[in-house]
């Protein structure tokens, strides 16, 4: 029985994720297919967009929104650097 799984790709390095995050526009919503194209421009597989988005959201660098009626998703970079600085504690 043939497998329909996507081919496995090597895990992304932190430098590759940082570069992909910085390719996304700052403070502007971008539809996911366009974000995937920007990831591909770096020579990364299109499927790596999921890793970039998850990592960016965990770091507090990206925001996402969905429009289920239109079947669209958007992403926006909300930090000027690939890492959000930790808050100072009192």
ChimeraX attribute file (.defattr): number of C-alpha atoms within 10 A of each C-alpha:
attribute: neighborCount
match mode: 1-to-1
recipient: residues
	/A:1	3
	/A:2	4
	/A:3	6
	/A:4	6
	/A:5	6
	/A:6	7
	/A:7	7
	/A:8	7
	/A:9	10
	/A:10	8
	/A:11	9
	/A:12	14
	/A:13	9
	/A:14	12
	/A:15	10
	/A:16	16
	/A:17	21
	/A:18	17
	/A:19	15
	/A:20	24
	/A:21	28
	/A:22	17
	/A:23	15
	/A:24	21
	/A:25	15
	/A:26	17
	/A:27	14
	/A:28	11
	/A:29	18
	/A:30	17
	/A:31	15
	/A:32	18
	/A:33	14
	/A:34	13
	/A:35	24
	/A:36	20
	/A:37	15
	/A:38	19
	/A:39	24
	/A:40	16
	/A:41	13
	/A:42	12
	/A:43	10
	/A:44	19
	/A:45	15
	/A:46	15
	/A:47	15
	/A:48	18
	/A:49	22
	/A:50	12
	/A:51	13
	/A:52	23
	/A:53	23
	/A:54	13
	/A:55	19
	/A:56	24
	/A:57	17
	/A:58	13
	/A:59	15
	/A:60	16
	/A:61	22
	/A:62	23
	/A:63	18
	/A:64	15
	/A:65	12
	/A:66	12
	/A:67	9
	/A:68	8
	/A:69	6
	/A:70	7
	/A:71	7
	/A:72	12
	/A:73	15
	/A:74	17
	/A:75	22
	/A:76	24
	/A:77	25
	/A:78	20
	/A:79	19
	/A:80	13
	/A:81	13
	/A:82	22
	/A:83	15
	/A:84	15
	/A:85	11
	/A:86	7
	/A:87	6
	/A:88	5
	/A:89	4
	/A:90	3
